Amino acid sequence: MPINSPDAVIAVFELQPYWGPELQRLFQTDNVAVTECRSVDDLFPIVDGFSKALIVVDLDAALVDCLTWLGNNVAKRPVRVPIIAIGSAATAELEWRLREAGVAAFLPELIAGTDFARLCRRLLS
């Protein structure tokens, strides 16, 4: 029996696995691949080739790397991929700069997994 390729992909950058495994669990019945990576430079190669894609970055994992990646890459891409930035109280003041850099959603605090999955589904549609 052939394996179906996923209809969509979510690439998750975080140094400590949290949202990657949670999204894999929440999307296990959907035709969505959730792929974790430990470098922001791996994000675009993961989503390239998918018509429906989403990127999740954990700012607190590597703030400078995330900001540099956003500034150097996102605006230059011919196809915009929605990006969710997960932050904290320490990064909340960056919200509007992040949005100007191309971030579709900024989460300054932890939310429930089902709420996060709902946001992901909305941005993928």
Secondary structure, DSSP 8 states (H G I E B T S, - for coil): ------SEEEEEE-SS-SHHHHHHHHTTTTTEEEEEESSGGGHHHHHTT-SEEEEEEEGGG-HHHHHHHHHHHGGG-SS---EEEE--TTTGGGHHHHHHTT-SEEESS---HHHHHHHHHHHH-
